């Protein structure tokens, strides 16, 4: 049996013997009566950044979508296969989430790749096509004459800001905001320091103080 499969089975057995025994009734309730999360969280697919772990969330508490570099694309009237956009629509119109949080993170490989040129040729593969959505973010940050050592960090933050703005290009998101049914929130997680930053309405990020 392949090592990876053994690791998965080991993890599953640990789950069954640990968390599941404590949350058995919760799983049964969720399975029978559906999900009703109040929060949608859009995060990066990076294996080092698990939103449910960071926020100590239990099953059914957050509707999580993860993609390369936690990008929210702008509304696209041409149609097509848009997994993130479909998830946003489902969360707002069907589930009725009360807040959408876009969370960037430190040492993001997607952001690093874009800084190195990924995204410049949208026809060069799926990753290039996806990261072409944020080449304007890269150019905007570079235009500020940001020091090289701060360039990735500043782009990681600006990418969250743009994703928040892109959320507002969806009619159903704007309507929910106008009717005070939905709030948008930017967030950023430092992997090395395990620190969380939250943005205000102007896009300024402040670290959440620890207890």
Biotite code that builds the C-alpha atoms (Angstrom):
import biotite.structure as struc

atoms = struc.array([
    struc.Atom([0.000, 0.000, 0.000], chain_id="A", res_id=1, res_name="UNK", atom_name="CA", element="C"),
    struc.Atom([1.464, 3.430, -0.974], chain_id="A", res_id=2, res_name="UNK", atom_name="CA", element="C"),
    struc.Atom([2.832, 5.485, 1.911], chain_id="A", res_id=3, res_name="UNK", atom_name="CA", element="C"),
    struc.Atom([0.480, 8.401, 1.180], chain_id="A", res_id=4, res_name="UNK", atom_name="CA", element="C"),
    struc.Atom([-2.550, 6.139, 1.364], chain_id="A", res_id=5, res_name="UNK", atom_name="CA", element="C"),
    struc.Atom([-1.334, 4.713, 4.658], chain_id="A", res_id=6, res_name="UNK", atom_name="CA", element="C"),
    struc.Atom([-0.966, 8.267, 6.018], chain_id="A", res_id=7, res_name="UNK", atom_name="CA", element="C"),
    struc.Atom([-4.524, 9.121, 4.984], chain_id="A", res_id=8, res_name="UNK", atom_name="CA", element="C"),
    struc.Atom([-5.919, 6.008, 6.644], chain_id="A", res_id=9, res_name="UNK", atom_name="CA", element="C"),
    struc.Atom([-3.920, 6.719, 9.778], chain_id="A", res_id=10, res_name="UNK", atom_name="CA", element="C"),
    struc.Atom([-5.310, 10.236, 9.880], chain_id="A", res_id=11, res_name="UNK", atom_name="CA", element="C"),
    struc.Atom([-8.855, 8.979, 9.327], chain_id="A", res_id=12, res_name="UNK", atom_name="CA", element="C"),
    struc.Atom([-8.555, 6.467, 12.161], chain_id="A", res_id=13, res_name="UNK", atom_name="CA", element="C"),
    struc.Atom([-7.233, 9.197, 14.442], chain_id="A", res_id=14, res_name="UNK", atom_name="CA", element="C"),
    struc.Atom([-10.192, 11.404, 13.503], chain_id="A", res_id=15, res_name="UNK", atom_name="CA", element="C"),
    struc.Atom([-12.670, 8.605, 14.207], chain_id="A", res_id=16, res_name="UNK", atom_name="CA", element="C"),
    struc.Atom([-11.103, 7.927, 17.600], chain_id="A", res_id=17, res_name="UNK", atom_name="CA", element="C"),
    struc.Atom([-10.713, 11.605, 18.558], chain_id="A", res_id=18, res_name="UNK", atom_name="CA", element="C"),
    struc.Atom([-12.675, 14.549, 17.178], chain_id="A", res_id=19, res_name="UNK", atom_name="CA", element="C"),
    struc.Atom([-15.499, 12.445, 15.786], chain_id="A", res_id=20, res_name="UNK", atom_name="CA", element="C"),
    struc.Atom([-16.331, 10.838, 19.127], chain_id="A", res_id=21, res_name="UNK", atom_name="CA", element="C"),
    struc.Atom([-16.667, 14.328, 20.623], chain_id="A", res_id=22, res_name="UNK", atom_name="CA", element="C"),
    struc.Atom([-18.672, 15.754, 17.702], chain_id="A", res_id=23, res_name="UNK", atom_name="CA", element="C"),
    struc.Atom([-20.748, 12.747, 16.638], chain_id="A", res_id=24, res_name="UNK", atom_name="CA", element="C"),
    struc.Atom([-24.067, 14.485, 17.316], chain_id="A", res_id=25, res_name="UNK", atom_name="CA", element="C"),
    struc.Atom([-22.920, 17.575, 15.438], chain_id="A", res_id=26, res_name="UNK", atom_name="CA", element="C"),
    struc.Atom([-22.021, 15.520, 12.366], chain_id="A", res_id=27, res_name="UNK", atom_name="CA", element="C"),
    struc.Atom([-25.377, 13.746, 12.508], chain_id="A", res_id=28, res_name="UNK", atom_name="CA", element="C"),
    struc.Atom([-27.205, 17.081, 12.772], chain_id="A", res_id=29, res_name="UNK", atom_name="CA", element="C"),
    struc.Atom([-25.256, 18.578, 9.860], chain_id="A", res_id=30, res_name="UNK", atom_name="CA", element="C"),
    struc.Atom([-25.841, 15.500, 7.723], chain_id="A", res_id=31, res_name="UNK", atom_name="CA", element="C"),
    struc.Atom([-29.573, 15.442, 8.380], chain_id="A", res_id=32, res_name="UNK", atom_name="CA", element="C"),
    struc.Atom([-30.412, 19.141, 8.461], chain_id="A", res_id=33, res_name="UNK", atom_name="CA", element="C"),
    struc.Atom([-27.835, 20.752, 6.178], chain_id="A", res_id=34, res_name="UNK", atom_name="CA", element="C"),
    struc.Atom([-25.292, 23.517, 6.653], chain_id="A", res_id=35, res_name="UNK", atom_name="CA", element="C"),
    struc.Atom([-26.026, 27.022, 7.896], chain_id="A", res_id=36, res_name="UNK", atom_name="CA", element="C"),
    struc.Atom([-22.663, 28.794, 8.232], chain_id="A", res_id=37, res_name="UNK", atom_name="CA", element="C"),
    struc.Atom([-22.692, 32.549, 8.800], chain_id="A", res_id=38, res_name="UNK", atom_name="CA", element="C"),
    struc.Atom([-19.181, 33.082, 7.421], chain_id="A", res_id=39, res_name="UNK", atom_name="CA", element="C"),
    struc.Atom([-17.692, 32.439, 3.999], chain_id="A", res_id=40, res_name="UNK", atom_name="CA", element="C"),
    struc.Atom([-13.900, 32.405, 3.980], chain_id="A", res_id=41, res_name="UNK", atom_name="CA", element="C"),
    struc.Atom([-11.893, 32.665, 0.760], chain_id="A", res_id=42, res_name="UNK", atom_name="CA", element="C"),
    struc.Atom([-8.322, 31.525, 1.346], chain_id="A", res_id=43, res_name="UNK", atom_name="CA", element="C"),
    struc.Atom([-5.277, 30.231, -0.493], chain_id="A", res_id=44, res_name="UNK", atom_name="CA", element="C"),
    struc.Atom([-4.903, 26.545, -1.328], chain_id="A", res_id=45, res_name="UNK", atom_name="CA", element="C"),
    struc.Atom([-1.467, 26.615, 0.352], chain_id="A", res_id=46, res_name="UNK", atom_name="CA", element="C"),
    struc.Atom([-1.099, 23.559, 2.596], chain_id="A", res_id=47, res_name="UNK", atom_name="CA", element="C"),
    struc.Atom([0.364, 25.697, 5.408], chain_id="A", res_id=48, res_name="UNK", atom_name="CA", element="C"),
    struc.Atom([-2.738, 27.875, 5.808], chain_id="A", res_id=49, res_name="UNK", atom_name="CA", element="C"),
    struc.Atom([-5.784, 25.956, 7.043], chain_id="A", res_id=50, res_name="UNK", atom_name="CA", element="C"),
    struc.Atom([-8.612, 28.414, 7.853], chain_id="A", res_id=51, res_name="UNK", atom_name="CA", element="C"),
    struc.Atom([-10.516, 26.035, 10.115], chain_id="A", res_id=52, res_name="UNK", atom_name="CA", element="C"),
    struc.Atom([-7.348, 25.469, 12.132], chain_id="A", res_id=53, res_name="UNK", atom_name="CA", element="C"),
    struc.Atom([-6.442, 29.166, 12.328], chain_id="A", res_id=54, res_name="UNK", atom_name="CA", element="C"),
    struc.Atom([-9.924, 30.148, 13.492], chain_id="A", res_id=55, res_name="UNK", atom_name="CA", element="C"),
    struc.Atom([-10.554, 27.009, 15.547], chain_id="A", res_id=56, res_name="UNK", atom_name="CA", element="C"),
    struc.Atom([-13.779, 26.431, 13.615], chain_id="A", res_id=57, res_name="UNK", atom_name="CA", element="C"),
    struc.Atom([-15.970, 23.391, 14.083], chain_id="A", res_id=58, res_name="UNK", atom_name="CA", element="C"),
    struc.Atom([-17.648, 21.517, 11.190], chain_id="A", res_id=59, res_name="UNK", atom_name="CA", element="C"),
    struc.Atom([-20.413, 23.580, 9.595], chain_id="A", res_id=60, res_name="UNK", atom_name="CA", element="C"),
    struc.Atom([-19.190, 26.898, 10.997], chain_id="A", res_id=61, res_name="UNK", atom_name="CA", element="C"),
    struc.Atom([-17.461, 28.284, 7.893], chain_id="A", res_id=62, res_name="UNK", atom_name="CA", element="C"),
    struc.Atom([-18.096, 27.895, 4.164], chain_id="A", res_id=63, res_name="UNK", atom_name="CA", element="C"),
    struc.Atom([-14.513, 27.733, 2.873], chain_id="A", res_id=64, res_name="UNK", atom_name="CA", element="C"),
    struc.Atom([-13.252, 28.208, -0.676], chain_id="A", res_id=65, res_name="UNK", atom_name="CA", element="C"),
    struc.Atom([-9.548, 27.859, -1.442], chain_id="A", res_id=66, res_name="UNK", atom_name="CA", element="C"),
    struc.Atom([-7.669, 28.625, -4.640], chain_id="A", res_id=67, res_name="UNK", atom_name="CA", element="C"),
    struc.Atom([-4.204, 29.714, -5.750], chain_id="A", res_id=68, res_name="UNK", atom_name="CA", element="C"),
    struc.Atom([-3.416, 33.065, -4.064], chain_id="A", res_id=69, res_name="UNK", atom_name="CA", element="C"),
    struc.Atom([-6.921, 33.513, -2.586], chain_id="A", res_id=70, res_name="UNK", atom_name="CA", element="C"),
    struc.Atom([-8.081, 35.441, -5.653], chain_id="A", res_id=71, res_name="UNK", atom_name="CA", element="C"),
    struc.Atom([-11.641, 36.647, -6.169], chain_id="A", res_id=72, res_name="UNK", atom_name="CA", element="C"),
    struc.Atom([-12.077, 37.233, -9.906], chain_id="A", res_id=73, res_name="UNK", atom_name="CA", element="C"),
    struc.Atom([-14.297, 40.105, -11.043], chain_id="A", res_id=74, res_name="UNK", atom_name="CA", element="C"),
    struc.Atom([-17.732, 39.297, -12.431], chain_id="A", res_id=75, res_name="UNK", atom_name="CA", element="C"),
    struc.Atom([-17.502, 37.698, -15.880], chain_id="A", res_id=76, res_name="UNK", atom_name="CA", element="C"),
    struc.Atom([-20.641, 38.141, -18.031], chain_id="A", res_id=77, res_name="UNK", atom_name="CA", element="C"),
    struc.Atom([-19.309, 35.742, -20.688], chain_id="A", res_id=78, res_name="UNK", atom_name="CA", element="C"),
    struc.Atom([-20.057, 32.691, -18.548], chain_id="A", res_id=79, res_name="UNK", atom_name="CA", element="C"),
    struc.Atom([-17.787, 29.671, -18.358], chain_id="A", res_id=80, res_name="UNK", atom_name="CA", element="C"),
    struc.Atom([-16.581, 27.470, -15.527], chain_id="A", res_id=81, res_name="UNK", atom_name="CA", element="C"),
    struc.Atom([-15.972, 29.722, -12.554], chain_id="A", res_id=82, res_name="UNK", atom_name="CA", element="C"),
    struc.Atom([-15.613, 27.703, -9.364], chain_id="A", res_id=83, res_name="UNK", atom_name="CA", element="C"),
    struc.Atom([-14.854, 30.588, -7.019], chain_id="A", res_id=84, res_name="UNK", atom_name="CA", element="C"),
    struc.Atom([-17.594, 32.810, -8.452], chain_id="A", res_id=85, res_name="UNK", atom_name="CA", element="C"),
    struc.Atom([-20.113, 29.972, -8.275], chain_id="A", res_id=86, res_name="UNK", atom_name="CA", element="C"),
    struc.Atom([-19.178, 29.360, -4.646], chain_id="A", res_id=87, res_name="UNK", atom_name="CA", element="C"),
    struc.Atom([-19.659, 33.034, -3.807], chain_id="A", res_id=88, res_name="UNK", atom_name="CA", element="C"),
    struc.Atom([-23.060, 33.055, -5.479], chain_id="A", res_id=89, res_name="UNK", atom_name="CA", element="C"),
    struc.Atom([-24.098, 29.893, -3.650], chain_id="A", res_id=90, res_name="UNK", atom_name="CA", element="C"),
    struc.Atom([-22.901, 31.258, -0.295], chain_id="A", res_id=91, res_name="UNK", atom_name="CA", element="C"),
    struc.Atom([-24.740, 34.567, -0.663], chain_id="A", res_id=92, res_name="UNK", atom_name="CA", element="C"),
    struc.Atom([-27.931, 33.538, -2.463], chain_id="A", res_id=93, res_name="UNK", atom_name="CA", element="C"),
    struc.Atom([-28.529, 30.015, -1.177], chain_id="A", res_id=94, res_name="UNK", atom_name="CA", element="C"),
    struc.Atom([-26.825, 29.751, 2.210], chain_id="A", res_id=95, res_name="UNK", atom_name="CA", element="C"),
    struc.Atom([-27.239, 33.395, 3.162], chain_id="A", res_id=96, res_name="UNK", atom_name="CA", element="C"),
    struc.Atom([-23.857, 33.972, 4.778], chain_id="A", res_id=97, res_name="UNK", atom_name="CA", element="C"),
    struc.Atom([-23.560, 37.197, 6.757], chain_id="A", res_id=98, res_name="UNK", atom_name="CA", element="C"),
    struc.Atom([-19.910, 37.903, 6.038], chain_id="A", res_id=99, res_name="UNK", atom_name="CA", element="C"),
    struc.Atom([-17.282, 37.080, 3.425], chain_id="A", res_id=100, res_name="UNK", atom_name="CA", element="C"),
    struc.Atom([-13.674, 37.113, 4.566], chain_id="A", res_id=101, res_name="UNK", atom_name="CA", element="C"),
    struc.Atom([-10.817, 37.130, 2.045], chain_id="A", res_id=102, res_name="UNK", atom_name="CA", element="C"),
    struc.Atom([-7.612, 35.981, 3.749], chain_id="A", res_id=103, res_name="UNK", atom_name="CA", element="C"),
    struc.Atom([-4.158, 36.356, 2.244], chain_id="A", res_id=104, res_name="UNK", atom_name="CA", element="C"),
    struc.Atom([-1.023, 34.968, 3.822], chain_id="A", res_id=105, res_name="UNK", atom_name="CA", element="C"),
    struc.Atom([2.709, 35.261, 4.219], chain_id="A", res_id=106, res_name="UNK", atom_name="CA", element="C"),
    struc.Atom([5.087, 33.568, 1.741], chain_id="A", res_id=107, res_name="UNK", atom_name="CA", element="C"),
    struc.Atom([2.317, 32.987, -0.806], chain_id="A", res_id=108, res_name="UNK", atom_name="CA", element="C"),
    struc.Atom([3.660, 30.968, -3.737], chain_id="A", res_id=109, res_name="UNK", atom_name="CA", element="C"),
    struc.Atom([1.092, 32.424, -6.129], chain_id="A", res_id=110, res_name="UNK", atom_name="CA", element="C"),
    struc.Atom([2.109, 35.969, -5.297], chain_id="A", res_id=111, res_name="UNK", atom_name="CA", element="C"),
    struc.Atom([5.791, 35.065, -5.555], chain_id="A", res_id=112, res_name="UNK", atom_name="CA", element="C"),
    struc.Atom([5.160, 33.441, -8.932], chain_id="A", res_id=113, res_name="UNK", atom_name="CA", element="C"),
    struc.Atom([3.341, 36.505, -10.234], chain_id="A", res_id=114, res_name="UNK", atom_name="CA", element="C"),
    struc.Atom([6.223, 38.721, -9.145], chain_id="A", res_id=115, res_name="UNK", atom_name="CA", element="C"),
    struc.Atom([8.531, 36.420, -11.111], chain_id="A", res_id=116, res_name="UNK", atom_name="CA", element="C"),
    struc.Atom([6.421, 36.662, -14.286], chain_id="A", res_id=117, res_name="UNK", atom_name="CA", element="C"),
    struc.Atom([3.744, 33.986, -13.969], chain_id="A", res_id=118, res_name="UNK", atom_name="CA", element="C"),
    struc.Atom([0.557, 35.466, -15.362], chain_id="A", res_id=119, res_name="UNK", atom_name="CA", element="C"),
    struc.Atom([2.236, 37.498, -18.080], chain_id="A", res_id=120, res_name="UNK", atom_name="CA", element="C"),
    struc.Atom([1.203, 34.926, -20.702], chain_id="A", res_id=121, res_name="UNK", atom_name="CA", element="C"),
    struc.Atom([-2.401, 33.843, -20.027], chain_id="A", res_id=122, res_name="UNK", atom_name="CA", element="C"),
    struc.Atom([-2.179, 31.209, -22.767], chain_id="A", res_id=123, res_name="UNK", atom_name="CA", element="C"),
    struc.Atom([0.716, 29.365, -21.091], chain_id="A", res_id=124, res_name="UNK", atom_name="CA", element="C"),
    struc.Atom([-1.408, 27.150, -18.860], chain_id="A", res_id=125, res_name="UNK", atom_name="CA", element="C"),
    struc.Atom([-3.985, 27.196, -16.087], chain_id="A", res_id=126, res_name="UNK", atom_name="CA", element="C"),
    struc.Atom([-1.735, 28.838, -13.492], chain_id="A", res_id=127, res_name="UNK", atom_name="CA", element="C"),
    struc.Atom([-0.655, 31.603, -15.862], chain_id="A", res_id=128, res_name="UNK", atom_name="CA", element="C"),
    struc.Atom([-4.275, 32.229, -16.848], chain_id="A", res_id=129, res_name="UNK", atom_name="CA", element="C"),
    struc.Atom([-5.345, 32.428, -13.215], chain_id="A", res_id=130, res_name="UNK", atom_name="CA", element="C"),
    struc.Atom([-2.485, 34.674, -12.085], chain_id="A", res_id=131, res_name="UNK", atom_name="CA", element="C"),
    struc.Atom([-3.071, 37.029, -15.020], chain_id="A", res_id=132, res_name="UNK", atom_name="CA", element="C"),
    struc.Atom([-5.968, 38.259, -12.868], chain_id="A", res_id=133, res_name="UNK", atom_name="CA", element="C"),
    struc.Atom([-3.482, 39.911, -10.499], chain_id="A", res_id=134, res_name="UNK", atom_name="CA", element="C"),
    struc.Atom([-0.696, 41.210, -12.746], chain_id="A", res_id=135, res_name="UNK", atom_name="CA", element="C"),
    struc.Atom([-2.324, 44.625, -12.350], chain_id="A", res_id=136, res_name="UNK", atom_name="CA", element="C"),
    struc.Atom([-1.934, 44.249, -8.565], chain_id="A", res_id=137, res_name="UNK", atom_name="CA", element="C"),
    struc.Atom([1.776, 43.554, -9.068], chain_id="A", res_id=138, res_name="UNK", atom_name="CA", element="C"),
    struc.Atom([2.172, 46.582, -11.338], chain_id="A", res_id=139, res_name="UNK", atom_name="CA", element="C"),
    struc.Atom([0.272, 48.802, -8.902], chain_id="A", res_id=140, res_name="UNK", atom_name="CA", element="C"),
    struc.Atom([2.505, 47.832, -5.982], chain_id="A", res_id=141, res_name="UNK", atom_name="CA", element="C"),
    struc.Atom([5.693, 48.187, -8.017], chain_id="A", res_id=142, res_name="UNK", atom_name="CA", element="C"),
    struc.Atom([4.600, 51.666, -9.090], chain_id="A", res_id=143, res_name="UNK", atom_name="CA", element="C"),
    struc.Atom([4.740, 52.733, -5.434], chain_id="A", res_id=144, res_name="UNK", atom_name="CA", element="C"),
    struc.Atom([8.517, 52.184, -5.455], chain_id="A", res_id=145, res_name="UNK", atom_name="CA", element="C"),
    struc.Atom([8.193, 49.624, -2.655], chain_id="A", res_id=146, res_name="UNK", atom_name="CA", element="C"),
    struc.Atom([11.595, 48.255, -1.501], chain_id="A", res_id=147, res_name="UNK", atom_name="CA", element="C"),
    struc.Atom([12.308, 44.781, -2.875], chain_id="A", res_id=148, res_name="UNK", atom_name="CA", element="C"),
    struc.Atom([12.300, 43.240, 0.608], chain_id="A", res_id=149, res_name="UNK", atom_name="CA", element="C"),
    struc.Atom([8.712, 44.453, 1.180], chain_id="A", res_id=150, res_name="UNK", atom_name="CA", element="C"),
    struc.Atom([7.358, 43.833, -2.317], chain_id="A", res_id=151, res_name="UNK", atom_name="CA", element="C"),
    struc.Atom([5.802, 40.411, -1.704], chain_id="A", res_id=152, res_name="UNK", atom_name="CA", element="C"),
    struc.Atom([4.190, 41.432, 1.586], chain_id="A", res_id=153, res_name="UNK", atom_name="CA", element="C"),
    struc.Atom([2.688, 44.577, 0.065], chain_id="A", res_id=154, res_name="UNK", atom_name="CA", element="C"),
    struc.Atom([1.376, 42.626, -2.921], chain_id="A", res_id=155, res_name="UNK", atom_name="CA", element="C"),
    struc.Atom([-0.155, 39.999, -0.624], chain_id="A", res_id=156, res_name="UNK", atom_name="CA", element="C"),
    struc.Atom([-2.080, 42.773, 1.125], chain_id="A", res_id=157, res_name="UNK", atom_name="CA", element="C"),
    struc.Atom([-3.035, 44.563, -2.095], chain_id="A", res_id=158, res_name="UNK", atom_name="CA", element="C"),
    struc.Atom([-4.290, 41.301, -3.554], chain_id="A", res_id=159, res_name="UNK", atom_name="CA", element="C"),
    struc.Atom([-6.742, 41.025, -0.650], chain_id="A", res_id=160, res_name="UNK", atom_name="CA", element="C"),
    struc.Atom([-7.875, 44.610, -1.244], chain_id="A", res_id=161, res_name="UNK", atom_name="CA", element="C"),
    struc.Atom([-8.494, 43.930, -4.925], chain_id="A", res_id=162, res_name="UNK", atom_name="CA", element="C"),
    struc.Atom([-10.405, 40.738, -4.141], chain_id="A", res_id=163, res_name="UNK", atom_name="CA", element="C"),
    struc.Atom([-12.672, 42.720, -1.805], chain_id="A", res_id=164, res_name="UNK", atom_name="CA", element="C"),
    struc.Atom([-13.272, 45.246, -4.587], chain_id="A", res_id=165, res_name="UNK", atom_name="CA", element="C"),
    struc.Atom([-13.956, 42.419, -7.051], chain_id="A", res_id=166, res_name="UNK", atom_name="CA", element="C"),
    struc.Atom([-16.587, 40.981, -4.727], chain_id="A", res_id=167, res_name="UNK", atom_name="CA", element="C"),
    struc.Atom([-18.501, 44.217, -5.120], chain_id="A", res_id=168, res_name="UNK", atom_name="CA", element="C"),
    struc.Atom([-18.690, 43.721, -8.913], chain_id="A", res_id=169, res_name="UNK", atom_name="CA", element="C"),
    struc.Atom([-21.271, 40.976, -8.349], chain_id="A", res_id=170, res_name="UNK", atom_name="CA", element="C"),
    struc.Atom([-24.827, 42.360, -8.322], chain_id="A", res_id=171, res_name="UNK", atom_name="CA", element="C"),
    struc.Atom([-26.032, 39.906, -5.681], chain_id="A", res_id=172, res_name="UNK", atom_name="CA", element="C"),
    struc.Atom([-23.139, 40.844, -3.384], chain_id="A", res_id=173, res_name="UNK", atom_name="CA", element="C"),
    struc.Atom([-23.808, 44.581, -3.735], chain_id="A", res_id=174, res_name="UNK", atom_name="CA", element="C"),
    struc.Atom([-27.510, 44.039, -3.114], chain_id="A", res_id=175, res_name="UNK", atom_name="CA", element="C"),
    struc.Atom([-26.837, 42.041, 0.045], chain_id="A", res_id=176, res_name="UNK", atom_name="CA", element="C"),
    struc.Atom([-24.460, 44.754, 1.284], chain_id="A", res_id=177, res_name="UNK", atom_name="CA", element="C"),
    struc.Atom([-26.964, 47.527, 0.533], chain_id="A", res_id=178, res_name="UNK", atom_name="CA", element="C"),
    struc.Atom([-29.663, 45.617, 2.423], chain_id="A", res_id=179, res_name="UNK", atom_name="CA", element="C"),
    struc.Atom([-27.275, 45.197, 5.365], chain_id="A", res_id=180, res_name="UNK", atom_name="CA", element="C"),
    struc.Atom([-27.337, 41.406, 5.035], chain_id="A", res_id=181, res_name="UNK", atom_name="CA", element="C"),
    struc.Atom([-23.641, 41.046, 4.197], chain_id="A", res_id=182, res_name="UNK", atom_name="CA", element="C"),
    struc.Atom([-20.295, 42.430, 5.333], chain_id="A", res_id=183, res_name="UNK", atom_name="CA", element="C"),
    struc.Atom([-16.921, 42.095, 3.586], chain_id="A", res_id=184, res_name="UNK", atom_name="CA", element="C"),
    struc.Atom([-13.675, 41.674, 5.496], chain_id="A", res_id=185, res_name="UNK", atom_name="CA", element="C"),
    struc.Atom([-10.018, 41.475, 4.515], chain_id="A", res_id=186, res_name="UNK", atom_name="CA", element="C"),
    struc.Atom([-7.581, 39.373, 6.551], chain_id="A", res_id=187, res_name="UNK", atom_name="CA", element="C"),
    struc.Atom([-3.935, 38.326, 6.436], chain_id="A", res_id=188, res_name="UNK", atom_name="CA", element="C"),
    struc.Atom([-2.133, 35.513, 8.236], chain_id="A", res_id=189, res_name="UNK", atom_name="CA", element="C"),
    struc.Atom([1.576, 35.393, 9.039], chain_id="A", res_id=190, res_name="UNK", atom_name="CA", element="C"),
    struc.Atom([2.716, 31.778, 8.892], chain_id="A", res_id=191, res_name="UNK", atom_name="CA", element="C"),
    struc.Atom([6.019, 32.352, 10.684], chain_id="A", res_id=192, res_name="UNK", atom_name="CA", element="C"),
    struc.Atom([4.553, 34.318, 13.581], chain_id="A", res_id=193, res_name="UNK", atom_name="CA", element="C"),
    struc.Atom([1.037, 32.845, 13.541], chain_id="A", res_id=194, res_name="UNK", atom_name="CA", element="C"),
    struc.Atom([-0.367, 36.372, 13.662], chain_id="A", res_id=195, res_name="UNK", atom_name="CA", element="C"),
    struc.Atom([-3.615, 37.620, 12.141], chain_id="A", res_id=196, res_name="UNK", atom_name="CA", element="C"),
    struc.Atom([-4.156, 41.057, 10.593], chain_id="A", res_id=197, res_name="UNK", atom_name="CA", element="C"),
    struc.Atom([-7.598, 42.481, 9.766], chain_id="A", res_id=198, res_name="UNK", atom_name="CA", element="C"),
    struc.Atom([-8.394, 45.359, 7.436], chain_id="A", res_id=199, res_name="UNK", atom_name="CA", element="C"),
    struc.Atom([-10.616, 48.352, 8.099], chain_id="A", res_id=200, res_name="UNK", atom_name="CA", element="C"),
    struc.Atom([-12.992, 49.953, 5.599], chain_id="A", res_id=201, res_name="UNK", atom_name="CA", element="C"),
    struc.Atom([-10.106, 51.869, 4.025], chain_id="A", res_id=202, res_name="UNK", atom_name="CA", element="C"),
    struc.Atom([-8.035, 48.712, 3.493], chain_id="A", res_id=203, res_name="UNK", atom_name="CA", element="C"),
    struc.Atom([-5.542, 49.385, 6.277], chain_id="A", res_id=204, res_name="UNK", atom_name="CA", element="C"),
    struc.Atom([-4.384, 46.242, 8.084], chain_id="A", res_id=205, res_name="UNK", atom_name="CA", element="C"),
    struc.Atom([-3.914, 46.022, 11.848], chain_id="A", res_id=206, res_name="UNK", atom_name="CA", element="C"),
    struc.Atom([-2.682, 43.047, 13.838], chain_id="A", res_id=207, res_name="UNK", atom_name="CA", element="C"),
    struc.Atom([-5.160, 41.369, 16.170], chain_id="A", res_id=208, res_name="UNK", atom_name="CA", element="C"),
    struc.Atom([-3.730, 41.457, 19.663], chain_id="A", res_id=209, res_name="UNK", atom_name="CA", element="C"),
    struc.Atom([-3.309, 38.151, 21.484], chain_id="A", res_id=210, res_name="UNK", atom_name="CA", element="C"),
    struc.Atom([-5.035, 37.504, 24.784], chain_id="A", res_id=211, res_name="UNK", atom_name="CA", element="C"),
])
